[in-house]
Amino acid sequence: MANLRQQLLALPKGDTVDAAALRADVQRLAAVAAVAGSDATVVDAPSPPTTPTSPKQKQDLALGLVLGLATGIALAFLLDLSDRRLKSDEELELGYGLPTLVRLPVRSLSLTGLKPGMPEFEPYRILAGAVTLSPAGSGVRSVLITSAVAGEGKTTVAVGLAMALANDGHSVTLVELDHHRPSLEDHFPLHGDDGLATAVLKREPVIDHLQHPVPSLPGLNVLPQGLTAPSDPLWLLRSPEMDHAMEQLLEVSEIVIYDATPIIGVADAQVLLDHPRIDTALIVARAYRTTQEEVRRARAILDQRVVRPLGLVLTGLDEPGAARYQYAPSRAKRAGRAVDEGLQTDGTRGPAARSNVASRTKMIVRQTVRQRTAAPHNDAEDA
């Protein structure tokens, strides 16, 4: 190292490259000498590891499970936030500001083979009681069935309610006012010539177009759209002829059920919600279908209308314990009840009760015809 220093001093002043190289060699030698002269000792001799440092399967598996669970929870939370559909009766009640009258489970939404006395029919009987027996429904003779959007089950509710009311002995007329998507023929064996639009457009008595598709329910009248589809349903609903037809229906029926269009996107239901012949309305809401925005818009429209809804009919939500809780009376009690109430053992009205309902309906129709004959309607005034 001393020799290197002498060489460094002997270099010419302009030889900077060699001087820099010698200075670097001197610094490295000085560092080596410092380490060699220190008191450092070897504590442990190096040896190869006996186990692999990576991968650690148990630790990696536990960490993966924790991260996967956290990711799944976060993803589910984000999906729930992005899903704007209302999923519970509490959310639907809060959105509409209306009470729930009844829940219709999924099995009750299929009317194929549904008969009075079956457990699936019971929600419709509860709804019929809410319409006729509750203080809010006292004096109600005409009910409009609607929903926020299509596909929530309003027509099914209208059909089931009409059947339940007729089974309880009421004279009921079910009227099809959804001229955009008529579907009563999917539930009843109807002939298309007779119907509301046909009667109104041809200025014929609406009672001549009533159909009786269920022989076991003589109190049930059905008035479909008819063969003549209106080119302008809104004009039809606002016409004096329509008002007169609705008046006739009230004369021959204790209760009239109107299956209307949805509230959003179609003006028909909004016009009917201001009609003086409509007493109240039932709003059908289906869980996991209607969004918060749709309910908000529907409620804003309802708040501006004259007709006040009676409550909500929730579809698609099963009633806890409803399928398990069924009455099973003895044969003697069932037979006695059939004699006392005119009921058959399958829950439908017996011949005596059906005869009474049929006689009452015919009497009302005859009285109406006599009144119309004595005081014929002036079509010129309606026009």
C-alpha positions as CSV (number, residue, x, y, z in Angstrom):
1,M,0.0,0.0,0.0
2,A,3.0,2.3,0.8
3,N,4.4,1.5,-2.7
4,L,1.1,2.5,-4.2
5,R,1.2,5.8,-2.4
6,Q,4.7,6.5,-3.8
7,Q,3.6,5.7,-7.3
8,L,0.6,8.0,-6.8
9,L,3.0,10.9,-5.8
10,A,5.3,10.2,-8.7
11,L,2.7,10.5,-11.3
12,P,2.7,13.7,-13.4
13,K,0.1,16.2,-12.5
14,G,-1.7,15.9,-15.8
15,D,-2.2,12.1,-15.6
16,T,-5.6,12.1,-13.9
17,V,-6.7,8.7,-15.2
18,D,-3.9,6.8,-13.6
19,A,-4.1,8.9,-10.5
20,A,-7.8,8.0,-10.0
21,A,-7.1,4.3,-10.5
22,L,-4.3,4.3,-7.9
23,R,-6.5,6.2,-5.4
24,A,-9.2,3.5,-5.8
25,D,-6.7,0.8,-5.2
26,V,-5.3,2.5,-2.1
27,Q,-8.9,2.9,-0.7
28,R,-9.7,-0.8,-1.2
29,L,-6.5,-1.9,0.4
30,A,-7.1,0.4,3.4
31,A,-10.6,-1.1,3.9
32,V,-9.3,-4.7,3.7
33,A,-6.6,-3.9,6.2
34,A,-9.2,-2.4,8.6
35,V,-11.3,-5.5,8.5
36,A,-8.3,-7.8,9.0
37,G,-7.2,-5.9,12.0
38,S,-10.6,-5.9,13.8
39,D,-11.8,-8.2,16.6
40,A,-14.6,-9.9,14.6
41,T,-15.1,-13.6,15.2
42,V,-17.2,-16.3,13.6
43,V,-20.1,-17.2,15.9
44,D,-21.6,-20.1,13.9
45,A,-20.6,-21.8,10.8
46,P,-23.0,-21.6,7.9
47,S,-25.1,-24.7,7.0
48,P,-27.8,-25.4,4.4
49,P,-31.5,-25.1,5.7
50,T,-33.2,-28.4,6.7
51,T,-36.8,-27.2,5.6
52,P,-37.9,-25.1,2.6
53,T,-38.5,-21.5,3.4
54,S,-41.2,-21.3,0.7
55,P,-44.0,-22.2,0.1
56,K,-45.6,-22.5,3.6
57,Q,-48.7,-24.4,2.8
58,K,-50.7,-24.0,6.0
59,Q,-49.9,-20.4,6.4
60,D,-50.7,-19.7,2.7
61,L,-54.0,-21.6,2.9
62,A,-55.1,-19.7,6.0
63,L,-54.2,-16.4,4.4
64,G,-56.0,-17.4,1.2
65,L,-59.2,-18.3,3.1
66,V,-59.2,-15.0,5.0
67,L,-58.6,-13.0,1.9
68,G,-61.2,-14.9,-0.1
69,L,-63.8,-14.5,2.7
70,A,-63.1,-10.8,2.9
71,T,-63.3,-10.4,-0.9
72,G,-66.6,-12.3,-1.0
73,I,-68.2,-10.2,1.7
74,A,-67.0,-7.0,0.0
75,L,-68.4,-8.2,-3.4
76,A,-71.7,-9.2,-1.9
77,F,-72.0,-5.8,-0.2
78,L,-71.2,-4.0,-3.4
79,L,-73.8,-6.1,-5.3
80,D,-76.4,-5.4,-2.7
81,L,-75.7,-1.7,-2.9
82,S,-76.0,-1.8,-6.7
83,D,-79.3,-3.8,-6.6
84,R,-82.1,-1.2,-6.4
85,R,-84.9,-3.7,-6.2
86,L,-87.1,-3.8,-3.0
87,K,-86.8,-7.2,-1.3
88,S,-89.0,-7.2,1.8
89,D,-92.5,-6.1,2.9
90,E,-91.0,-3.4,5.1
91,E,-89.2,-1.8,2.2
92,L,-92.3,-1.9,0.0
93,E,-94.5,-0.6,2.8
94,L,-92.1,2.3,3.4
95,G,-91.8,3.0,-0.3
96,Y,-95.5,3.2,-0.9
97,G,-96.5,4.5,2.5
98,L,-99.3,1.9,2.6
99,P,-100.1,-1.1,4.8
100,T,-99.9,-4.7,3.6
101,L,-103.3,-6.4,3.4
102,V,-102.0,-9.8,2.5
103,R,-99.0,-11.7,1.2
104,L,-99.5,-14.0,-1.8
105,P,-96.8,-16.7,-1.8
106,V,-95.4,-18.0,-5.1
107,R,-97.6,-21.1,-5.0
108,S,-100.7,-19.0,-4.9
109,L,-99.8,-17.0,-8.0
110,S,-100.6,-20.1,-10.2
111,L,-104.4,-20.2,-10.6
112,T,-104.2,-23.4,-12.6
113,G,-106.3,-26.0,-10.6
114,L,-106.7,-23.6,-7.7
115,K,-110.1,-24.1,-6.0
116,P,-111.7,-22.8,-2.9
117,G,-110.8,-24.8,0.2
118,M,-107.2,-25.3,-0.9
119,P,-104.4,-23.7,1.3
120,E,-103.2,-21.7,-1.7
121,F,-106.6,-20.1,-2.0
122,E,-106.7,-18.8,1.6
123,P,-104.7,-15.6,0.9
124,Y,-107.4,-14.5,-1.6
125,R,-110.1,-15.1,1.1
126,I,-108.1,-13.0,3.5
127,L,-107.9,-10.2,0.9
128,A,-111.7,-10.5,0.2
129,G,-112.3,-10.0,4.0
130,A,-110.0,-7.0,4.0
131,V,-112.0,-5.4,1.2
132,T,-115.5,-6.1,2.5
133,L,-115.1,-6.3,6.3
134,S,-112.4,-3.9,7.4
135,P,-113.4,-0.4,8.4
136,A,-111.3,1.1,5.6
137,G,-113.2,-1.1,3.1
138,S,-116.7,-0.5,4.4
139,G,-119.0,0.7,1.6
140,V,-116.6,-0.2,-1.1
141,R,-118.3,-1.4,-4.3
142,S,-115.7,-0.9,-6.9
143,V,-112.0,-1.8,-6.6
144,L,-109.2,-1.0,-9.1
145,I,-106.3,-3.5,-9.2
146,T,-103.0,-2.0,-10.5
147,S,-99.3,-2.1,-9.9
148,A,-96.2,0.1,-10.6
149,V,-95.0,-1.9,-13.6
150,A,-96.0,-5.0,-15.5
151,G,-95.3,-8.5,-14.3
152,E,-96.1,-8.0,-10.6
153,G,-99.2,-10.2,-10.7
154,K,-102.1,-7.7,-10.8
155,T,-104.3,-9.7,-13.1
156,T,-103.8,-12.9,-11.0
157,V,-104.8,-10.9,-7.9
158,A,-107.9,-9.5,-9.6
159,V,-109.0,-13.0,-10.7
160,G,-108.3,-14.6,-7.3
161,L,-110.1,-11.8,-5.4
162,A,-113.1,-12.0,-7.6
163,M,-113.3,-15.8,-7.1
164,A,-113.0,-15.4,-3.4
165,L,-115.7,-12.8,-3.2
166,A,-118.0,-15.0,-5.3
167,N,-117.2,-18.0,-3.2
168,D,-118.3,-16.0,-0.1
169,G,-121.7,-15.4,-1.6
170,H,-121.2,-11.9,-3.2
171,S,-122.3,-11.0,-6.7
172,V,-119.1,-9.9,-8.3
173,T,-118.2,-8.6,-11.8
174,L,-114.5,-8.8,-13.0
175,V,-113.9,-6.3,-15.7
176,E,-110.9,-6.2,-18.0
177,L,-109.6,-2.6,-18.4
178,D,-106.1,-3.4,-19.5
179,H,-106.7,-3.0,-23.2
180,H,-102.9,-2.9,-23.9
181,R,-102.3,-6.5,-22.6
182,P,-105.6,-8.2,-22.1
183,S,-105.1,-11.6,-20.3
184,L,-108.4,-12.6,-18.7
185,E,-108.8,-15.3,-21.4
186,D,-105.7,-16.9,-20.0
187,H,-107.6,-17.6,-16.8
188,F,-111.2,-18.3,-18.0
189,P,-112.8,-20.1,-20.9
190,L,-114.2,-16.9,-22.6
191,H,-115.7,-16.3,-26.0
192,G,-114.3,-13.2,-27.5
193,D,-117.4,-11.7,-29.1
194,D,-118.8,-10.3,-25.8
195,G,-116.9,-7.7,-23.9
196,L,-116.7,-4.2,-22.5
197,A,-115.2,-2.5,-25.6
198,T,-117.7,-4.1,-27.8
199,A,-120.6,-2.9,-25.7
200,V,-119.3,0.6,-25.4
201,L,-118.4,1.1,-29.0
202,K,-121.6,-0.4,-30.2
203,R,-123.6,1.3,-27.5
204,E,-125.2,-1.9,-26.3
205,P,-126.2,-2.8,-22.7
206,V,-123.1,-4.0,-20.9
207,I,-125.2,-6.5,-18.9
208,D,-125.8,-8.4,-22.2
209,H,-122.0,-9.0,-22.5
210,L,-121.4,-10.5,-19.1
211,Q,-120.0,-14.0,-19.2
212,H,-120.3,-16.8,-16.5
213,P,-117.2,-19.0,-17.1
214,V,-117.2,-20.8,-13.7
215,P,-120.4,-22.9,-13.2
216,S,-119.6,-23.5,-9.5
217,L,-119.4,-19.8,-8.9
218,P,-122.7,-18.4,-10.3
219,G,-122.1,-15.1,-8.6
220,L,-119.0,-14.4,-10.7
221,N,-119.5,-12.4,-13.8
222,V,-116.6,-11.7,-16.1
223,L,-116.5,-8.9,-18.6
224,P,-113.4,-9.2,-20.9
225,Q,-112.3,-6.6,-23.4
226,G,-114.3,-8.2,-26.2
227,L,-113.6,-8.8,-29.9
228,T,-113.5,-5.1,-30.7
229,A,-110.2,-3.7,-29.4
230,P,-110.3,0.1,-29.0
231,S,-107.9,2.0,-31.1
232,D,-107.6,4.6,-28.4
233,P,-108.1,3.1,-24.9
234,L,-107.7,6.4,-23.2
235,W,-110.6,7.9,-25.2
236,L,-112.7,4.9,-24.3
237,L,-112.1,5.3,-20.6
238,R,-113.0,9.0,-20.7
239,S,-116.2,8.6,-22.8
240,P,-119.7,9.1,-21.4
241,E,-120.5,5.6,-22.7
242,M,-117.9,4.1,-20.4
243,D,-119.2,6.0,-17.4
244,H,-122.7,4.7,-18.2
245,A,-121.4,1.1,-18.6
246,M,-119.7,1.4,-15.2
247,E,-123.0,2.6,-13.7
248,Q,-124.8,-0.4,-15.1
249,L,-122.2,-2.8,-13.6
250,L,-122.8,-1.3,-10.2
251,E,-126.6,-1.9,-10.7
252,V,-126.2,-5.6,-11.3
253,S,-123.2,-6.4,-8.9
254,E,-122.4,-5.9,-5.3
255,I,-118.7,-5.4,-6.0
256,V,-117.0,-4.6,-9.3
257,I,-113.3,-5.5,-9.7
258,Y,-111.4,-3.7,-12.4
259,D,-108.1,-5.1,-13.8
260,A,-106.3,-2.0,-14.9
261,T,-103.0,-1.2,-16.6
262,P,-99.8,-0.5,-14.6
263,I,-99.4,3.0,-13.2
264,I,-96.0,3.9,-14.8
265,G,-95.7,4.3,-18.6
266,V,-99.5,4.1,-19.3
267,A,-102.0,6.9,-18.7
268,D,-105.0,4.5,-18.4
269,A,-104.6,3.7,-14.7
270,Q,-104.0,7.3,-13.8
271,V,-107.3,8.3,-15.5
272,L,-109.2,5.5,-13.7
273,L,-107.7,6.7,-10.3
274,D,-109.6,9.9,-10.8
275,H,-112.8,8.3,-12.0
276,P,-115.9,8.9,-9.7
277,R,-117.1,5.3,-10.2
278,I,-114.0,3.9,-8.5
279,D,-114.1,3.7,-4.7
280,T,-110.6,2.4,-3.9
281,A,-107.6,0.7,-5.3
282,L,-105.3,-2.2,-4.4
283,I,-101.6,-1.9,-5.3
284,V,-99.9,-5.1,-6.2
285,A,-96.2,-5.1,-5.5
286,R,-93.8,-8.0,-6.2
287,A,-90.6,-8.4,-4.2
288,Y,-87.3,-8.7,-6.0
289,R,-88.8,-7.0,-9.1
290,T,-89.9,-3.4,-8.4
291,T,-87.0,-0.9,-8.0
292,Q,-86.9,2.0,-5.6
293,E,-87.2,4.4,-8.4
294,E,-90.3,2.8,-9.8
295,V,-92.0,2.7,-6.4
296,R,-91.0,6.4,-5.9
297,R,-92.6,7.4,-9.2
298,A,-95.7,5.3,-8.6
299,R,-96.2,6.8,-5.2
300,A,-95.8,10.3,-6.6
301,I,-98.6,9.6,-9.1
302,L,-100.8,8.0,-6.4
303,D,-100.5,11.0,-4.2
304,Q,-101.9,13.2,-6.9
305,R,-104.9,11.1,-7.7
306,V,-108.4,11.2,-6.2
307,V,-108.9,7.5,-5.4
308,R,-107.1,6.5,-2.2
309,P,-105.5,3.0,-2.2
310,L,-106.7,0.6,0.4
311,G,-103.3,-1.1,0.8
312,L,-100.7,-3.4,-0.7
313,V,-100.9,-6.9,-2.0
314,L,-97.4,-8.4,-1.8
315,T,-96.5,-11.1,-4.2
316,G,-93.5,-13.4,-4.3
317,L,-93.0,-13.5,-0.6
318,D,-93.9,-16.7,1.3
319,E,-95.9,-16.3,4.6
320,P,-94.0,-18.0,7.4
321,G,-95.8,-21.1,8.5
322,A,-98.7,-20.6,6.1
323,A,-98.2,-24.0,4.5
324,R,-98.1,-25.8,7.8
325,Y,-101.1,-24.2,9.5
326,Q,-104.2,-25.8,8.1
327,Y,-107.5,-26.7,9.6
328,A,-108.5,-30.4,9.6
329,P,-112.0,-30.6,10.9
330,S,-113.7,-34.0,11.4
331,R,-116.0,-35.3,8.7
332,A,-119.0,-34.8,11.0
333,K,-118.2,-31.1,11.5
334,R,-117.5,-30.6,7.8
335,A,-120.8,-32.2,6.9
336,G,-122.6,-30.1,9.5
337,R,-121.0,-27.0,8.3
338,A,-122.0,-27.9,4.7
339,V,-125.6,-28.2,5.8
340,D,-125.6,-25.0,7.8
341,E,-123.7,-22.8,5.4
342,G,-124.6,-24.4,2.1
343,L,-120.9,-25.5,1.6
344,Q,-119.5,-28.6,0.0
345,T,-116.8,-30.5,1.8
346,D,-114.2,-29.2,-0.7
347,G,-114.8,-25.7,0.5
348,T,-116.9,-24.5,-2.5
349,R,-120.5,-23.2,-2.2
350,G,-123.1,-25.9,-2.2
351,P,-126.1,-26.0,-4.4
352,A,-128.3,-24.1,-2.0
353,A,-125.9,-21.3,-1.6
354,R,-125.2,-21.1,-5.3
355,S,-128.9,-21.1,-6.0
356,N,-129.4,-18.1,-3.6
357,V,-126.6,-16.2,-5.3
358,A,-127.8,-17.0,-8.7
359,S,-131.4,-16.0,-7.8
360,R,-130.2,-12.7,-6.3
361,T,-128.1,-11.9,-9.4
362,K,-131.0,-12.7,-11.8
363,M,-133.3,-10.5,-9.7
364,I,-130.9,-7.6,-9.9
365,V,-130.6,-8.0,-13.6
366,R,-134.4,-8.2,-14.1
367,Q,-134.9,-5.0,-12.0
368,T,-132.2,-3.2,-14.0
369,V,-133.8,-4.3,-17.3
370,R,-137.2,-3.1,-16.2
371,Q,-135.8,0.3,-15.1
372,R,-134.0,0.7,-18.4
373,T,-137.2,-0.1,-20.3
374,A,-139.2,2.4,-18.2
375,A,-136.5,5.1,-18.6
376,P,-134.4,4.4,-21.7
377,H,-130.9,5.9,-21.8
378,N,-130.5,9.0,-24.0
379,D,-127.5,8.3,-26.2
380,A,-127.6,11.9,-27.6
381,E,-127.0,13.3,-24.1
382,D,-124.0,11.0,-23.6
383,A,-122.5,12.0,-26.9
